[in-house]
Amino acid sequence: MYKRLALPFLLLALAVILGAFGAHVIEDKLSPKYFDTYKTANFYHYIHSIGWALSAFLLIQMKSTKL
């Protein structure tokens, strides 16, 4: 039942890893314009992963509730 939560949480972990990678590795290598684009893309990745996790959690809750 909780397999539905595996992918969203893996995507959240990936968002954290990519954020740390951007902050510590490639910040100095990219121009400010491209780094801002990277930060925005990482933020969108993070927000969408949270949405997937909430959707999966609500689906599990709805399936476990009997009407």
Secondary structure, 3 states (H helix, E strand, C coil): CHHHHHHHHHHHHHHHHHHHHHHHHHCCCCCHHHHHHHHHHHHHHHHHHHHHHHHHHHHHHHHHCCC
